[in-house]
Amino acid sequence: MCCARNVPATSLRGAIRFPLSRETTIGEIDQLLRALSGIVARLRAGRSQSCGQCPSNQS
């Protein structure tokens, strides 16, 4: 389980969370979209970083 969201770690491997709000600008969304392909490639390659808060993820 990921302690931050109380979600099984296996489920987290298939999800990307994008917190948006009323204050999110079009420029920020454009920046995310430009970076998204690289983010997905790193996740698929298994080079993602853990949340750093879960005991099972800490070294």
Backbone atoms as SQL, in Angstrom:
CREATE TABLE atoms (id INTEGER PRIMARY KEY, chain TEXT, resi INTEGER, resn TEXT, atom TEXT, x REAL, y REAL, z REAL);
INSERT INTO atoms VALUES
  (1, 'A', 1, 'MET', 'N', 0.838, -1.196, 0.000),
  (2, 'A', 1, 'MET', 'CA', 0.000, 0.000, 0.000),
  (3, 'A', 1, 'MET', 'C', 0.877, 1.251, 0.000),
  (4, 'A', 2, 'CYS', 'N', 0.448, 2.206, -0.716),
  (5, 'A', 2, 'CYS', 'CA', 1.087, 3.514, -0.659),
  (6, 'A', 2, 'CYS', 'C', 0.412, 4.278, 0.469),
  (7, 'A', 3, 'CYS', 'N', 1.193, 4.705, 1.416),
  (8, 'A', 3, 'CYS', 'CA', 0.620, 5.366, 2.587),
  (9, 'A', 3, 'CYS', 'C', -0.021, 6.708, 2.246),
  (10, 'A', 4, 'ALA', 'N', 0.423, 7.346, 1.181),
  (11, 'A', 4, 'ALA', 'CA', -0.101, 8.669, 0.852),
  (12, 'A', 4, 'ALA', 'C', -1.539, 8.619, 0.335),
  (13, 'A', 5, 'ARG', 'N', -1.898, 7.579, -0.362),
  (14, 'A', 5, 'ARG', 'CA', -3.229, 7.501, -0.969),
  (15, 'A', 5, 'ARG', 'C', -3.993, 6.253, -0.557),
  (16, 'A', 6, 'ASN', 'N', -3.388, 5.377, 0.251),
  (17, 'A', 6, 'ASN', 'CA', -4.026, 4.136, 0.683),
  (18, 'A', 6, 'ASN', 'C', -4.468, 3.304, -0.525),
  (19, 'A', 7, 'VAL', 'N', -3.580, 3.191, -1.500),
  (20, 'A', 7, 'VAL', 'CA', -3.832, 2.465, -2.736),
  (21, 'A', 7, 'VAL', 'C', -2.753, 1.406, -2.878),
  (22, 'A', 8, 'PRO', 'N', -3.108, 0.199, -3.321),
  (23, 'A', 8, 'PRO', 'CA', -2.086, -0.831, -3.528),
  (24, 'A', 8, 'PRO', 'C', -1.004, -0.352, -4.494),
  (25, 'A', 9, 'ALA', 'N', 0.237, -0.674, -4.185),
  (26, 'A', 9, 'ALA', 'CA', 1.368, -0.232, -5.002),
  (27, 'A', 9, 'ALA', 'C', 1.237, -0.705, -6.445),
  (28, 'A', 10, 'THR', 'N', 0.683, -1.903, -6.663),
  (29, 'A', 10, 'THR', 'CA', 0.527, -2.398, -8.032),
  (30, 'A', 10, 'THR', 'C', -0.420, -1.517, -8.836),
  (31, 'A', 11, 'SER', 'N', -1.428, -0.956, -8.207),
  (32, 'A', 11, 'SER', 'CA', -2.345, -0.057, -8.906),
  (33, 'A', 11, 'SER', 'C', -1.672, 1.256, -9.258),
  (34, 'A', 12, 'LEU', 'N', -0.770, 1.697, -8.404),
  (35, 'A', 12, 'LEU', 'CA', -0.083, 2.961, -8.652),
  (36, 'A', 12, 'LEU', 'C', 0.819, 2.892, -9.871),
  (37, 'A', 13, 'ARG', 'N', 1.293, 1.708, -10.188),
  (38, 'A', 13, 'ARG', 'CA', 2.189, 1.568, -11.338),
  (39, 'A', 13, 'ARG', 'C', 1.469, 1.833, -12.654),
  (40, 'A', 14, 'GLY', 'N', 0.148, 1.770, -12.658),
  (41, 'A', 14, 'GLY', 'CA', -0.607, 1.985, -13.881),
  (42, 'A', 14, 'GLY', 'C', -1.334, 3.309, -13.914),
  (43, 'A', 15, 'ALA', 'N', -0.935, 4.219, -13.055),
  (44, 'A', 15, 'ALA', 'CA', -1.664, 5.487, -12.973),
  (45, 'A', 15, 'ALA', 'C', -0.694, 6.657, -12.930),
  (46, 'A', 16, 'ILE', 'N', -1.125, 7.746, -13.527),
  (47, 'A', 16, 'ILE', 'CA', -0.401, 9.008, -13.412),
  (48, 'A', 16, 'ILE', 'C', -1.416, 10.016, -12.905),
  (49, 'A', 17, 'ARG', 'N', -1.071, 10.719, -11.861),
  (50, 'A', 17, 'ARG', 'CA', -1.996, 11.671, -11.258),
  (51, 'A', 17, 'ARG', 'C', -1.597, 13.086, -11.636),
  (52, 'A', 18, 'PHE', 'N', -2.569, 13.852, -12.129),
  (53, 'A', 18, 'PHE', 'CA', -2.352, 15.236, -12.501),
  (54, 'A', 18, 'PHE', 'C', -3.296, 16.112, -11.692),
  (55, 'A', 19, 'PRO', 'N', -2.837, 16.654, -10.589),
  (56, 'A', 19, 'PRO', 'CA', -3.712, 17.531, -9.813),
  (57, 'A', 19, 'PRO', 'C', -3.878, 18.885, -10.523),
  (58, 'A', 20, 'LEU', 'N', -5.111, 19.220, -10.818),
  (59, 'A', 20, 'LEU', 'CA', -5.430, 20.481, -11.468),
  (60, 'A', 20, 'LEU', 'C', -6.373, 21.269, -10.569),
  (61, 'A', 21, 'SER', 'N', -6.381, 22.567, -10.743),
  (62, 'A', 21, 'SER', 'CA', -7.288, 23.414, -9.975),
  (63, 'A', 21, 'SER', 'C', -7.710, 24.594, -10.848),
  (64, 'A', 22, 'ARG', 'N', -8.507, 25.437, -10.287),
  (65, 'A', 22, 'ARG', 'CA', -8.916, 26.646, -11.015),
  (66, 'A', 22, 'ARG', 'C', -7.730, 27.538, -11.336),
  (67, 'A', 23, 'GLU', 'N', -6.694, 27.422, -10.528),
  (68, 'A', 23, 'GLU', 'CA', -5.512, 28.264, -10.733),
  (69, 'A', 23, 'GLU', 'C', -4.547, 27.693, -11.760),
  (70, 'A', 24, 'THR', 'N', -4.775, 26.460, -12.241),
  (71, 'A', 24, 'THR', 'CA', -3.906, 25.874, -13.249),
  (72, 'A', 24, 'THR', 'C', -4.065, 26.658, -14.548),
  (73, 'A', 25, 'THR', 'N', -2.929, 27.069, -15.103),
  (74, 'A', 25, 'THR', 'CA', -2.977, 27.894, -16.310),
  (75, 'A', 25, 'THR', 'C', -2.858, 27.036, -17.570),
  (76, 'A', 26, 'ILE', 'N', -3.279, 27.593, -18.686),
  (77, 'A', 26, 'ILE', 'CA', -3.126, 26.932, -19.981),
  (78, 'A', 26, 'ILE', 'C', -1.647, 26.659, -20.240),
  (79, 'A', 27, 'GLY', 'N', -0.786, 27.595, -19.861),
  (80, 'A', 27, 'GLY', 'CA', 0.656, 27.419, -20.036),
  (81, 'A', 27, 'GLY', 'C', 1.182, 26.221, -19.262),
  (82, 'A', 28, 'GLU', 'N', 0.693, 26.019, -18.053),
  (83, 'A', 28, 'GLU', 'CA', 1.119, 24.863, -17.252),
  (84, 'A', 28, 'GLU', 'C', 0.646, 23.560, -17.880),
  (85, 'A', 29, 'ILE', 'N', -0.560, 23.553, -18.407),
  (86, 'A', 29, 'ILE', 'CA', -1.068, 22.356, -19.082),
  (87, 'A', 29, 'ILE', 'C', -0.261, 22.088, -20.352),
  (88, 'A', 30, 'ASP', 'N', 0.051, 23.116, -21.104),
  (89, 'A', 30, 'ASP', 'CA', 0.882, 22.957, -22.298),
  (90, 'A', 30, 'ASP', 'C', 2.256, 22.396, -21.937),
  (91, 'A', 31, 'GLN', 'N', 2.834, 22.889, -20.853),
  (92, 'A', 31, 'GLN', 'CA', 4.137, 22.403, -20.396),
  (93, 'A', 31, 'GLN', 'C', 4.052, 20.921, -20.036),
  (94, 'A', 32, 'LEU', 'N', 3.002, 20.523, -19.347),
  (95, 'A', 32, 'LEU', 'CA', 2.804, 19.119, -19.003),
  (96, 'A', 32, 'LEU', 'C', 2.689, 18.268, -20.259),
  (97, 'A', 33, 'LEU', 'N', 1.891, 18.719, -21.205),
  (98, 'A', 33, 'LEU', 'CA', 1.699, 17.938, -22.426),
  (99, 'A', 33, 'LEU', 'C', 3.005, 17.777, -23.208),
  (100, 'A', 34, 'ARG', 'N', 3.841, 18.799, -23.202),
  (101, 'A', 34, 'ARG', 'CA', 5.152, 18.685, -23.875),
  (102, 'A', 34, 'ARG', 'C', 6.038, 17.663, -23.174),
  (103, 'A', 35, 'ALA', 'N', 5.935, 17.560, -21.859),
  (104, 'A', 35, 'ALA', 'CA', 6.787, 16.651, -21.095),
  (105, 'A', 35, 'ALA', 'C', 6.208, 15.243, -20.980),
  (106, 'A', 36, 'LEU', 'N', 4.940, 15.072, -21.307),
  (107, 'A', 36, 'LEU', 'CA', 4.242, 13.818, -21.026),
  (108, 'A', 36, 'LEU', 'C', 4.853, 12.597, -21.699),
  (109, 'A', 37, 'SER', 'N', 5.260, 12.704, -22.946),
  (110, 'A', 37, 'SER', 'CA', 5.814, 11.525, -23.616),
  (111, 'A', 37, 'SER', 'C', 7.086, 11.034, -22.924),
  (112, 'A', 38, 'GLY', 'N', 7.925, 11.955, -22.466),
  (113, 'A', 38, 'GLY', 'CA', 9.125, 11.558, -21.723),
  (114, 'A', 38, 'GLY', 'C', 8.790, 10.948, -20.378),
  (115, 'A', 39, 'ILE', 'N', 7.781, 11.470, -19.718),
  (116, 'A', 39, 'ILE', 'CA', 7.350, 10.929, -18.424),
  (117, 'A', 39, 'ILE', 'C', 6.855, 9.501, -18.602),
  (118, 'A', 40, 'VAL', 'N', 6.004, 9.291, -19.600),
  (119, 'A', 40, 'VAL', 'CA', 5.464, 7.954, -19.844),
  (120, 'A', 40, 'VAL', 'C', 6.580, 6.987, -20.217),
  (121, 'A', 41, 'ALA', 'N', 7.524, 7.417, -21.018),
  (122, 'A', 41, 'ALA', 'CA', 8.643, 6.546, -21.403),
  (123, 'A', 41, 'ALA', 'C', 9.446, 6.113, -20.177),
  (124, 'A', 42, 'ARG', 'N', 9.716, 7.046, -19.266),
  (125, 'A', 42, 'ARG', 'CA', 10.459, 6.696, -18.048),
  (126, 'A', 42, 'ARG', 'C', 9.661, 5.736, -17.173),
  (127, 'A', 43, 'LEU', 'N', 8.367, 5.955, -17.054),
  (128, 'A', 43, 'LEU', 'CA', 7.534, 5.058, -16.253),
  (129, 'A', 43, 'LEU', 'C', 7.503, 3.660, -16.851),
  (130, 'A', 44, 'ARG', 'N', 7.371, 3.584, -18.143),
  (131, 'A', 44, 'ARG', 'CA', 7.351, 2.272, -18.804),
  (132, 'A', 44, 'ARG', 'C', 8.681, 1.558, -18.663),
  (133, 'A', 45, 'ALA', 'N', 9.755, 2.300, -18.605),
  (134, 'A', 45, 'ALA', 'CA', 11.085, 1.703, -18.459),
  (135, 'A', 45, 'ALA', 'C', 11.390, 1.328, -17.012),
  (136, 'A', 46, 'GLY', 'N', 10.484, 1.673, -16.099),
  (137, 'A', 46, 'GLY', 'CA', 10.697, 1.311, -14.696),
  (138, 'A', 46, 'GLY', 'C', 11.623, 2.232, -13.956),
  (139, 'A', 47, 'ARG', 'N', 11.816, 3.442, -14.465),
  (140, 'A', 47, 'ARG', 'CA', 12.729, 4.375, -13.810),
  (141, 'A', 47, 'ARG', 'C', 11.983, 5.435, -13.027),
  (142, 'A', 48, 'SER', 'N', 10.724, 5.167, -12.688),
  (143, 'A', 48, 'SER', 'CA', 9.967, 6.153, -11.902),
  (144, 'A', 48, 'SER', 'C', 10.474, 6.158, -10.476),
  (145, 'A', 49, 'GLN', 'N', 10.244, 7.232, -9.796),
  (146, 'A', 49, 'GLN', 'CA', 10.654, 7.347, -8.409),
  (147, 'A', 49, 'GLN', 'C', 9.455, 7.108, -7.519),
  (148, 'A', 50, 'SER', 'N', 9.710, 6.507, -6.359),
  (149, 'A', 50, 'SER', 'CA', 8.633, 6.277, -5.411),
  (150, 'A', 50, 'SER', 'C', 8.227, 7.583, -4.753),
  (151, 'A', 51, 'CYS', 'N', 7.150, 7.518, -4.003),
  (152, 'A', 51, 'CYS', 'CA', 6.681, 8.729, -3.335),
  (153, 'A', 51, 'CYS', 'C', 7.642, 9.150, -2.233),
  (154, 'A', 52, 'GLY', 'N', 8.464, 8.215, -1.752),
  (155, 'A', 52, 'GLY', 'CA', 9.433, 8.541, -0.716),
  (156, 'A', 52, 'GLY', 'C', 8.867, 8.569, 0.678),
  (157, 'A', 53, 'GLN', 'N', 7.564, 8.405, 0.800),
  (158, 'A', 53, 'GLN', 'CA', 6.925, 8.427, 2.100),
  (159, 'A', 53, 'GLN', 'C', 6.573, 7.034, 2.604),
  (160, 'A', 54, 'CYS', 'N', 6.405, 6.096, 1.702),
  (161, 'A', 54, 'CYS', 'CA', 5.980, 4.752, 2.083),
  (162, 'A', 54, 'CYS', 'C', 7.166, 3.986, 2.661),
  (163, 'A', 55, 'PRO', 'N', 6.974, 3.301, 3.776),
  (164, 'A', 55, 'PRO', 'CA', 8.067, 2.534, 4.370),
  (165, 'A', 55, 'PRO', 'C', 8.657, 1.512, 3.402),
  (166, 'A', 56, 'SER', 'N', 7.832, 0.872, 2.565),
  (167, 'A', 56, 'SER', 'CA', 8.336, -0.135, 1.640),
  (168, 'A', 56, 'SER', 'C', 9.163, 0.483, 0.527),
  (169, 'A', 57, 'ASN', 'N', 9.075, 1.792, 0.318),
  (170, 'A', 57, 'ASN', 'CA', 9.814, 2.459, -0.744),
  (171, 'A', 57, 'ASN', 'C', 11.100, 3.103, -0.262),
  (172, 'A', 58, 'GLN', 'N', 11.277, 3.179, 1.037),
  (173, 'A', 58, 'GLN', 'CA', 12.460, 3.858, 1.554),
  (174, 'A', 58, 'GLN', 'C', 13.619, 2.887, 1.622),
  (175, 'A', 59, 'SER', 'N', 14.804, 3.381, 1.340),
  (176, 'A', 59, 'SER', 'CA', 15.990, 2.534, 1.395),
  (177, 'A', 59, 'SER', 'C', 16.762, 2.767, 2.660);
